[in-house]
Amino acid sequence: MKHMIHGPCGSANPNAPCMENGICTKGFSKEFNTHTKITEGYPVYRRREGQWYNYKNTAINNIHVVPYNKYLLKKYNCHINVEVCTSIKSVKYIFKYVYKGYDCANLRMYDNNEIDQYVNTRYVGAPEAMWRLLEYKMHNKSHVVIRLPVHLPREQMIVFEEGAEREQLLNELDKDTQLSAYFKLQEEDEEARRYYYTEIPLYYVFKNGKWHKRQRSQDKVITRMYTVSPTEKERYHLRILLLNVKGARSFEELRTYNGVVYNTFEEAAYARGLFINDNEWVNVLDEASMNQTPSSIRQLFAFICIFNRPRNPLELYNRFFDDMTEDIQDDKEGRLLCDLEEYFKTQGLSLETFGLPDRVTSNYRDEIVSDVDLDQLNKDIDMLNAEQKKAFNGVIESLDKNGKLIFIDGPAGTGKTFLYKVITRFISSMGKTTVSTATTGIAADLLDNAMTVHSCFKLPVPLNDNSVSRIKQ
């Protein structure tokens, strides 16, 4: 009763923080159930009908209880939401948190004699500071993971210092990468020709630009090649060839089959029969499902359909439906198809092009529009003052003129955030999509469905003049 009761919200408290457009965003109150049901999304827990209790002048019972663990609740005597997690796929989310790095905070330094300076600093809380000072392990690894590059001829990644670009560029181009050294190893070592590129690190060590035979070692080794999107056609097909061809001594030999030197890696891969069915796309999506988020898998599936035209897209769709909708709780198929259709539209294609279910009807689209309380929106628009109304009209009018860059500024407390929310809600009511971002998580929380700039545009932390977005084509 003290820590694990949700709300009250709903009709009992329509202004509760969890309420949005008259609906509880946390899905309360729940329904009564006689048995726990484990589903693809959140489990449906047993909630037996029983007594009602008075809590903050509201009648509550089991349907208002947040899932918890009895031991943790008694031990810490505070609110701790614990959910059942049964899928092995959840491991990939754990790895995201383990390796995402330290917490960051944006600070502004004021100096009356200097221009304002923005500093992106590391933020370390007391528990993390204690853990690091005592030199406790941050994580354990059972194997050494060796990552192998995949690059086209003379297109390897090169790092150079500003001001010495030309000299370092020429020097680095002459150095062997793991891949180019692999070709030389095939020429010099007959035994190495028995192994695929991904097997070489199990028997050889890469040092000083050359593969050396591995001595007896206690290290357990796992190898992997960097993932390549099917949108990078030549590089992608080079990766496929490296996975399936042994003993190649050059890029040209990889493009050679039955005495014919093909012009591209794509032609060579097809000549070898590596794409006579959709098995390769099954392998690609299988690999992605182990370490990628559902949204990334949806994007990958769309790219495979758009750029590679698999023989049976519907079969792939059905096979990986659960992986693509793992983060969707309601109307899984409708939301999935809507997302896919957005990708297809960018290339002038549709769901029908690939024989996928034509279920993106009014259900999901109407839901997007109906998420906006039109009565409240009209009231909010009427509340805009003259300057806010001018900015509002300027933004909305620009939508019909191919858009423009608009900067809205004003002192603190003049209603900028309110204006932003009115603008985004109005655009959403038109059935259009908006993306709201802010420099910090605190600022993003003030906007509707917003995220940080770093998260939205995949920017590294810390950010500097040479930083590059991790968004993939």
N, C-alpha and C positions, 0 to 999 in steps of 0.2 A: 504493500500500500504506500509506503513512504517513497520508494524510488522508481518503481516499474509500472506505474499507471500512466498511460498516455492521455494528454489533454488536461481538462476537457476541451473538446473542439466541436466542430459541426454546428448544429443548431443551438447547442448549449453555450457555445462561445465562438461565434463566426469570425471574431477578430484574432483568434489564436495564431501564433507564428507559422504553424503548419498549414493553415488554410490558404488556398489559392483558388480564386474564382468559385468560391463556395464549396470546394472539395478538399478533403484532407490529403495532402501530398504523401503522407505515410500510410495511407490506406486504412485508417481507423474510422469507425470501429469495425472489427473483424466479424466473421460469422461463427456461429456455434458449429462444432464438429465433434463427432463421437470418436473419430480415429485420426491419427496423424497421417498425412499423405505426402510422400516425397515426390516432388515434381521437378521439371527441368529448371524452373525458376526458384523462388523462395518456397520452402516447405509450407504446407497448410497444416498448422498444429492442431492437436486436439484441444478443443475449448468447450468444456461441458457447461450446460445450463445449471445454474445454481442460485445462490443468494445474491441479492443486490445490496450494495453498500453505498453509504453517503460519502462522497469525496469532493471537497470544495463546492459543497451545495449542489452536487450533481450525482445522480444515481449511476453507479458503475458496477460491472461484474467482469467475468473472464474475457469478454470480447474487447476489453480496454487494456489488457495486460500486454506489455512489451515482452517479447521472448527473452528469457534470461537463463543463467546457470546458477543453480542453488548454492553451490560451493563458492563461486566467485562473488555472488551477492553477499553472502554472509562474511566472507573474508574481507572485502573492501568496503562494505556498507555504503555503496553509492550506486548510481545508475550505470549499469553495464549491459548493453544489448548484446546477446550472444545468439547466433543463428546456427542451425545445423548445416554443415558443409560436407557433402558426401561424394562429390565428383572429383576424380583425379585431375580433371582439367583445371581445377582451382589452383593447382600448384603454380601455374604460370602467373597468376596474380600475386602470389607470395613473392616470386622472384622480382616482379616489378618494384615492390616496396623495398626489398632488400638492397637492390642496386640503384635506386633512383637518386641516391646522394643525400647530402646534408640539407637541412632546412635553410631557407634564405629569407631575408627581409630587406625591403627597400627603405632607405633612410635619406632624408634631405638634410644637408648641413648648411647652416646659415652663418654668414660672416658679413658684417656690415661693410667690410672693405673689399669683398670679393664677390664675383658672380656666384649665384647659387650653384652648388655642386651636388650632383646626384651620385650616391655611392651604393652599389649593390654589395651587401656584406653577408658573411656567413653568420647564421644565428644558431647558437648552441644552447639548449636548455640544460638545466641542472642534472637531470638523469643521464643525458648523453655525455655531458662533461665528466661526470663521475666514472661512467663506463670506460671512456677513452683514457682518462688519467690512470685508472687501474690496469690499463692495457688488456682488458678482456677481449676475447675474440668477437669480431663483428659477425662472422659467419664461417662455416666450415666447407671445404670442398674436397670431395673424394677423388676427383680426377683433374688433370691438367687439360684445359680445353685449348686446342690450337686452331686458330681461324686462318683459313687459306683464302687469299685474294682471288678474284675473278676479274680480269681486265683484258681489254682488247689490245692488239699490238701497239706498243708505245703510248698507251693511255693509262698507265699506272698512276696511282696517287703519289704526288710529289709535294713535299713541304719545303719551303724556302723562306729565307729572311728578307724583309723589305730592304731594297737597295742592292741586293746581290742576286736578283732573280735570274739573270741570264747565265751567270757562272754556275750557280747551283743547279739550275735546270739542266744544263749540259752534263754536269757531273752525275746527277741523279739518273738521267736517262741511260747512262752507260752501266749503272749498277743493276745487278740481277735481283728481281723479286723472287718470291717463293715459287711463282708460276714459271718464270723464265728459267730459273735454276732447275726446276723440275724437268724441263725439256732437255737441258744439258746433261742432267743425271741419266736420263734415258739413253743418251748417246754414249755415255762413259761407263755405265754400270749395267751389265746384262741382267743381273738379278733384279734390278729396280723395274725392269720392263714387265715383271709379273704383277706389279701393283697398280691400282688406280691412283689418281692424284690424291684422293682423300685418304689412301692407305699409306702413303709415303711417310708421314710423321710417326707412324707406329714403328718404323724400322730405321728412320733417319732423323737427324737433328739439323735444323737450319741455322748455320753460324757464318757470319761474315760473308753473306751473299752466296753460300754454297751449302748443299745438302751433304752431311757426313753420316756415315753409318753409325747407328745408335749403339752405344755400349750397354751392358747390362745395367738396368736402372729400376729403382723401386717406383718411379712415377707411373701412375695409370694415365693413359693418354686417350683422349677423345678428339676427333677432328671434325671440323665442319667448314663448309665453304660459305662465304657471305651470301645472304639471300639476294636474288636479283629479280626485279619485277618483270613480268612478261611484256610490259610496255617497252623495255629496253631489248628489242628483239635480238640483235646480234649477240649482246652480252649474255642474254638469257640462254640462247641456244649454245653458246660456247660452254656455259655451265653444264648443260645437259650432256654435251659431248664429253666433257671432263669426267662426268659421273659414269659414263658408259664405255669409254675407249681407253685401253691400256697401251703403253709403249710409244705414244706420239712424241716425236723429237722436236716438233715445232708447231706453230699455229697452222702452217700450211699442211702438215701431215694430218692435223685434226680435220681439215677441210677436204681430205682425200679419202675416197672410198672406191674400192674395186678399180684402182688405177685412174680414176677421174678426180681432178682437182676442182672442187666446186668454188664458186665465187664468194659465197657467204657461208657462215656457220649454220644458218637456218636451212639452206639447201642441203648441206651435208647431213644434218640431223634427220631431215625427211628422207634422204636417200638411204640412210641406215635403217629406216623403218621405225624410228623412235617415236613417231607420232601417227601410227596407223590407226590408233584408237584413242580414247580419252584417258588411258592409264596415267599418262604423264600429268594431266591436270588433276587427277585423283591424288597423285603423290604430292603435288604442289599444295593442294588444299589440306591434305592430311598433315603435312609439315607445318603449315600455317596454323592449323587448329591447335597445335601443341604449345605454341608460344606467342600467338597474336591475339589481340582483342577481337571480339565479334565485329566491331565496326570495321576493323582492318580486313577481316576475312570477307565481309560484304564487298568492300572496295576491290579486293583481289579478285573475287568471283566476277564482278562486273568487268574488270579489265581483261580477264581471260575471255569472257564472252565477246567484248568489243574488239580486241586486237588479235585474237587467235582463233575465234570461231570454232569451238569444240563441236564434235559430231553430235553429241546429245546433251545440250545444256540443261534440259529438264531433269535428266538422270543425276547430273551433278548437283542441281538445285535441291532435289529431294534427299540426296545422300548427305549433304552438308547443311541441311536446313537447321538442325539443332545447334550446330556450331555458329551459324550466322545470326541466330536469334537468342543466344544465351543471355544477352543483356536486356531483352525485351520481355516485359511481363504480360501485357495485354495485347490482343489482336496481333500475334506474332507474324502471321503471314501477310496481313495487310500492311504493317509497318515495314516489313522486309521488302515487299514488292515496291512500296513507295520509294524507299531508299534506292533500290536498283534502278527504278525508272528514272530517277534524277540523274544517275550516272549515264544511262543510255541516252537521255535527251541531249547531253552535251555533244554527242556524236551524231545527232539526228536519227537515233534508233529508238526502238520501243520494246516493251516486254513481248509483244507479238513477234518481233523479229527473231527472237530466240525460242519461241514456242513455250514461253513461261505463262503461268496462270494470269489471266487478265482480271485480277481481283483488286486493282487499285481503283476502286469505285469511290463513291461518296463517303464510305465509312471513315477512313483515316483522314481524308482531306477535310471532311466536315468537322471531324474531331479537332483538327488543328485550328480551324477558324472558331469553333465553338468554345475553345479554351479561353477565348477572350470574352469577357463579360461586356457586351455591347452597351448595355445601359450604364454601367459604371464608366466605360470608356467615354461615352458622350458627356457624362457629368465631369470627368476629368478635363476634357477638352474645353468645356465651358469655364472651368476654373483657371485656365491659362490667362496670364496677364498680357498686356499689349505686346511686350517684347518677346515673351514666350510664344505667343500666337504667331508673330512674324517669323520666328525661327522655325516653328512647326510647319507653317505654310511653305516656307522656302524648301524644306526637306521633302515634303510630300510632292510639291510641284516638280522637283528635280527627278522624281521617279519616272516621269513621262518624257524626260529629256535626256535619256541615257545616263542619268546620274551625274554627280559632281562631288568634289571634296568640300565639305562644309565644316568650319570650325566654330564651335559655340563656346563662349567664355563668359565668365562672370564671377563676382566675389562669392565666397562661401555663404551658403544659406539663401541664395537667390532663386533656388528651384531648378538647378540644372539636371539633377538626378530625376526629379519628377518629370521634367520635360522629356528626357531620354526614354523613360518608361512609357510615356504617352505615345511618343513617336513609334517605338517598336511595337506596341500593342496595336496601334492603328494599322501599321504595315502588315502585321500578322492577321488582322481582321480582313485584309484584302486577299488572304491566301498566299501571301509572299513570305519568303524566309528571311529572317534577320539573324545576324551574329553579333552578340554584344561581348566586348572584351574590356578589361581594365588592367592596369599595371600590377595590382596586388589582389590577393584573394579577398581581402576585406572590402575593397572597392567593388569587386565583382559581385559580392553577395548583395549589394544594394540594388543591382539591376536584375531584370528578369532573365532567367536561364543563361546567365553570363558565365564566362570563364576568364582566366588570366591570359594575357597576351602570350606569355611563354607557353602555356598549354595549348592554346588555339593554333598558334603558328609554329609550334614545335621549335621554339628558340632555346638555345642552350643556357645553362646557368653556371657561372656568371656570364653576362653578355658583354661583348666588346666590339670594337670596330671591325674585326675580322670574322665575327661569328656568322654562321650560315644556318639557315633553317633546316630542320630534319624532315620537312614535308617531302614526300617522294612524288615523282611524277606519275 
